[in-house]
């Protein structure tokens, strides 16, 4: 179960970084060994608390900013906002992906106040390299379409860094 869960979540339910046929050979073997992939999906992806749904609804409905000229989106959550929704670790898992459902958005960044630092999550579509964005501006890295980092500073400072990166990141956009 743990192996399949990791494979499923690390690939966005097999929607990115999942073109290696050997991945599916492993999955087939796990199913032969008795995992119930549908039950795992239901428990991991379709089970949320009321506070999780409310926090994510607030984040997308109120906090999401779209920058159409840069094909970018930004979501931020302060520590107070997290506290107001009884935030628990994992409650914002996948939130960074929500703006990518908008056809005009190529990349999305989520900045969360984590008391000690600002947690940065980024996702993209196509060949936009969010790993380069995270490496250069947010002390992180990752894959072309999924990366993260930790920003030492305030949430407002992290937003300023993101805003100042927009024009430079346009060089990665292709029509």
Buried (B, 14 or more C-beta within 10 A) or exposed (E): BEEBBEBBBBBBBBEBBBEEEEBEEEBEEBEEEEBEBEEBBEEBEEEBEEBBEBBBEBBBEEBBBBBEEBBBBBBBBBEEBBEBBEBEEEBBBBBBBBBBEBEEBBBBBBBBBBEEBBBBBBBBBEEBBBBBBBBBBBBBBBBBBBBBBBBEEEBEEBBEBBBEBBEEBEEBBEE
